[in-house]
Amino acid sequence: MVSKSKMLPKNRRIPRDNFTHILSHGIRFNSSKLLLYLDKMPENSPSRVAFSVSKKVCPKAVDRNRYRRIGYSVVSKFLSNIKSGYFLFFVYKKGSIPVKFSILEKEIEALLSGSYMLE
């Protein structure tokens, strides 16, 4: 079940046309359930975030959208502490679903602190 915390605003999400550039040029960080791709933004504006759940990871669109929303919900808790000027692209790994909200929260926090994105 998705937590009742606020969702990530649209102006803080990465547009889809930037995904391929981030995947090819970004620095990758690993955890057991997620990959984090970091890439510097062209302008120094607030950081933007996106989540990707592949059909190979989760075949049903309803479930893919649910896990994306859960990810946005978790990141919104850390939004005020994330450094500005970066794209943060999270990708769920194959075999990582189903995952509990609390475990996902710990993994995202570990990825953000391990990549020095938290201030």
N, C-alpha and C positions, 0 to 999 in steps of 0.2 A: 504494500500500500504506500502511496506517495505521501510524504509528510505535508502538512498544511503550511509550510513556509512558502514565502513568495517565490515566484518563478523568475527566471533571468529575463531582464528587459530585452526587447528585440534589438535595440541599438548596441547591446553588448554581445550579440551573437555574430559568428563569422558567416558572411555570405557564401553560398555554395561555390561560386566561381573562384574562390580563393583556396578551396580544398586541395586541388592537385599541386599547386605551388607549395603549400605548407607540407604536404606529404613528401615531396621531392627535395625540398630545401631545409626542412625543419630538423631540429635536434630531437632525438627520440629518448624517452625515459620509460622504463618498464616497471610494472608491478604484476602481481599474479593474475589480476582480472582485467587490467587496463593498460593501454599504451598512451603516452602523452607526447604529442609532437609540439615543439615550441618553435616559433619563428618570429623574428622582429617585424613589427609593422612599419610601413613606409613613413607614417607620421607618428608623433608621440602623443597619441590619444589614449583614452582608457582601453585596457586590454579587452579582447573579444574572445569568446569561448564557443566551442561547438562539440557535440557528441555524435559519434557514428556507431550504429549497430548494424552490422552486415546481415544479409539474409542467411548466410552460412552460420552465423552465430545464433540467430533467432528467426525462424521462418515466418512467423505470423507478424503482420504489420502492427497489430494492436499491441503486441508485446514489445516490439522494437520501439514504438513511440513511448510506451510506458517507461522503459529503461532510459530513454533519452530524457524524458521529463524528470525522472529521479535524479539523473546526473546534473541537470540544470538546477534542480532544487538544492542539491548538496553544494554545488559551486556558489550559489547565491549567498550561502552562509559565509564564504571566504572572500566575497567580492571586494569588500572594503580593504582587505589586506593584500590583494594581488597587485604586483607592480604594474605600472601602466606601460603601454607601447608594445605589447606582445599579442600574438595569436596563440591560444591554447586549444589544441585539437585533441580530444580524447576519443580513443577507439576501444570498444569492448573486444576482448580476445575470445577466440573460439573456445567453447567449453566453460566460459565464465558465468553463464546464465543458467539457472537462477542464482541470484545473489541477494543477500539481505541488505537493507538500507544502511545499517550500522557498519557492516563490513565495507561497503562501497564508500561510505563517508571517511573511514580510516584510510582506505587506499588513496582516495583523492587528496586528502590532507598530506599523506606521505609523499605522493608524487609532487605536489606543489612545494612542499618544504625541501624535498630532495633536488628539485630543479632550481632552488633559490628564488622562487616566484613570490613567496610570502614575505611581506615587510615586517 
